[in-house]
């Protein structure tokens, strides 16, 4: 008679704690790990993991599946990459609390900040809620292929309490409004949210071009909300900002932690506009922890890179008036038009004459030295000698000509990769510094967001392959460290202490990985969102099995049909 629901045999277990790997079995019953070691009892199902890594499921704490989780059971691409828990509601954007007359405003905010098609959100969202508790119920009502946790978003909260004043960047929240925001945020956490999030960056704008409502919120508002959250005795705080005035911003973050007694994380990256600022932020991060606060920097394991192509949100000719003649055409129609020699001549003449100008064109579009062909598999630490500019020079043509012709490849599906954040030095050395800091964790994948521009839901796979095996331009990390960072460390950062470790009593979220075969495929554009909305998806190979609560969700990269994922309501205690 079987003693266990599942036994994974003879795998190389990396348990998530950072301890050295070992050959062991993992026994699971009722969704919980029951034994790790030499398991003698039989399982109803037995999986041979000989030669494979056995790790906890990955915990991705910076996602934006807020809309998708209400209409879709499969939270891809994250679930293709060994992720078994996602945390959404980051950057202060989300869909609750909400008044009926603010539906379109929140859609415009999510469309602008996170590049999710407004038409897809308009068709996909049911709006069967007003309060945050109702939103959680809507997510909870749908089974998923992984666990989902949510946070209370400041922008939605501010609009809900302050109305249009909350987005005019002139009005200051009154003490009564701050108290009401704090009350609602605390109630959201008591109903199951993991925490509260806000944004302080000018990069976050609505689809109409307006700054995110939280950009100009005063310190008193942020600390007032944080203090109210502190009365619950649980919850975490999260912020993304520009840190133009790093001293003031850090003082605000420390004060939020002081009045609340709650942990806080912020987005940490190397900006091309201030390539050394991340060193200052890391010093301040260290000082905050030395002062007794629990602060973490969420940092990306590679450059935050933009994708450009004929079917993407961005392409190098998007500000070109001649290209504008076909901007709304289908990809096939664009390819047909661009294949015409006369059209090609007119586009390139307009490009070289300086007529292709604009806000986007003046920053990234046209910087051909920073554009790289997106190969299969992708090279996410490309050398400048492989850039569009360098390839054009070797071919004896202008960069504009080379890029124009390249984008016609694969019937118009070819993409360019433009590393933006974390690539000021033309390599990932700064990223390695940030990953190695004792108070950082991997984050910022934005799974479910930037669907026409960025596809970083593959971060967990990249973390293992690039930093644990493949990097040729610098040092590697031990796999034990990398696994710990994306399991126990990320889970603990958001208060999910019941997962991220393979040990008795912990949640049985498990990956069985053929590490030699583990790889990321080239991103591809799909039109499968509601209303035919587009999104970039990226597959992986090498994941033999992914289990959520002991139930297999993916086998060799293919969905099994099982949907054991649930809404995680609130912090989860460490198993005893």
Buried (B, 14 or more C-beta within 10 A) or exposed (E): EEBBBBBBBBBBBBBBBBEEBEBBBBBBBEBBBBBBEEBEBEBEBBBEBEEBBBBBBBBBBBBBBBBBBBBBBBBBBBBBBBBBBBBBBBBBBBBBBBEEEBBEBBBBBBBBBBBBBBBBBBBBBEBEBBBBBBBBBBBBEBEBBBBBBBBBBBBBBBBBBBBEBBBEBEBEBEEEBBBBBBBBBBBBBBBBBBBBBBBBBEBBBBBEEBBBBBBBBEBBBBBBBBBBBBBBEBBBBBBBBBBEEBEEBBEBBBBBBBBBBBBBBBBBBBBBEBBEBBEBBBEBBBEBBEEEBBBBBBBBBBBBBBBBBBBBBBBBBBBBBBBBEBEEBEBEEBBBBBEEEEBBEBBBEBBEEEEBEEEEBEEBBBBBEBBBBBEEEBBBBBEEEEBBBBBBBEEEBBBBBBBBBBBBEBEBBBBBBBBBBBBBEBBBBBBBBBBEBEBBBBBBBBBBBBBBBBBBBBBBBBBBBBBBEBBEEEEBBBBBBBBBBBBBBBBBBBBBBBBBBBBEEBBBBBBBBBBEEBBBBBBBBBEEBBEEBBBBBBBBBBBBBBBBBBBBBBBEBEBBEBBBBBBBBBBBEEBE
